[in-house]
Amino acid sequence: MPQPDLVIFDCDGVLVDSEIIAARVEAELLTLAGFEISAEEIAESYAGLTFKDIMMRVEAKSAIPFQASMIDRAEELVDRKLRSDVRAIDGAREAVAAVTAPRCVCSNSRSERIEFMLEKVGLLPFFAGRIFSGLEIPSKKTKPAPDVFLVAAEKLNADPANTFVIEDSVHGVAGARAAGMRVIGFTGAAHSYPGQADALTEAGAETVIRRWAELGGTIAALSEWSADA
């Protein structure tokens, strides 16, 4: 059976159920600053982006000037909530452990945040030394730019065309596809919304799974399909 060169996991909303936690904090800050928005709206429209990028997009849309200090405030409040509340997504540990190909994490979160979340939920040993943050790569270009995926592939000697990426956001899918990688969408987190699977497919995901138990069979089937193509 063909083997991928690399399997890349997004972190927030894929391995850990953190997107909804961050969205609640960010929605409250934006609402207090004059732009009323719900956590669900942030999860649907802006999941996968840094809060700085969210703020810039909302600012352009609303013409409301935000204080730059909101970025640091959001980071502080989100970190605090994640340290106390974050949990692994059901089945993530078993799914990751079952992946026999090399694996890593590519995320728009800071590596410090990724590490403390994965450590809290017992997933850090699977990815130690193979965590890539878009904020910390040389270009500092975060998703939807492809840079973080390409850096990971280069560091781990993987062919992007034989690399699978698991992503929960349109922005993440777009970045992985721009990197020339194959994408499996994931909709099993608490921030999942109606139409998410369709949105991920439209962004370029080859298929979408809702439960981690489906991952192994999906990678195997897609690998065979590629080999036969």
TAWO-V268716 format. One record per run of one state. SS is the DSSP state (2 for helix, 1 for strand, 0 for the rest). FROM is the first residue (numbers start at 1). LEN is the number of residues. If there is no record, write none. Layout:
SS:FROM:LEN, SS:FROM:LEN
//
This chain:
0:1:5, 1:6:4, 0:10:2, 1:12:1, 0:13:3, 1:16:1, 0:17:2, 2:19:14, 0:33:6, 2:39:8, 0:47:4, 2:51:12, 0:63:6, 2:69:17, 0:86:2, 1:88:1, 0:89:3, 2:92:7, 0:99:4, 1:103:5, 0:108:3, 2:111:11, 0:122:2, 2:124:4, 0:128:3, 1:131:3, 0:134:13, 2:147:9, 0:156:4, 2:160:3, 1:163:5, 0:168:2, 2:170:9, 0:179:3, 1:182:5, 0:187:9, 2:196:8, 0:204:3, 1:207:3, 0:210:2, 2:212:17, 0:229:1
//
